[in-house]
Amino acid sequence: MKIVLATGNKGKLREFREMFRCEVTPFSELLGEIDIVEDSDSFKGNALIKAKTIYEKLGEEYIVISDDSGISVPLLGGEPDIYSARYAGEGASDRDNLLKLVENIKAKGVDRTTAYYTACIAIVSKYGEYTVHGWMHGDVITEPRGEGGFGYDPMFVPDGYALTLGEIDNEVKKGISHRGKALRLAKPIIKLLGSTS
Ligand code: IMP
């Protein structure tokens, strides 16, 4: 079976490819651009919406994997959470979203506060649907640093580190990240589904 990734996010695609070390095709190469409405109120619900939509279009020879992820800041009542990709509005860039989060934290009168990333990976194939989660805890800071990673990485300092994810080596990020943890849970499921075809 062929593995297809239900994401157009370049940062996620790069991390998936590096971790699977096998051919992972983004759905857009097979289906072109599709606008998927992610209207669930949870990471799991949105991950399943993405994977099921693509699987239904591609059919039984495919294993479709999706990732829905985001950052949550308890000081802001959990924001931006499932709205991380569109925190500064529909079509907002990663930079716009990061700057909005910086401003909202500053407005609370602090320059550092706890936060965590969540990733839900959904796997949809002819054998049914599976979901796994991973989390990474740390702090967000109001002076972003580093050019690495993507999204909110320049303002996120993982627990136990002094550097931001924008400054930390990608290999290190893979070992500690929400997506890395979820992928390590997803890998044996995907291997099993692939071998039963
Ligand atoms: P999704 O593509 O709808 O799941 O939105 C995920 C959004 O969460 C991304 O656009 C980023 O803003 C943020 N995000 C998720 N994972 C990461 C990460 O590993 N680093 C930085 N930002 C992330």
Residues whose N, C-alpha, C, O or C-beta is under 5 A from the ligand:
A	BS01	IMP	N9 D67 D68 S69 G70 I71 S84 A85 F150 G151 Y152 D153
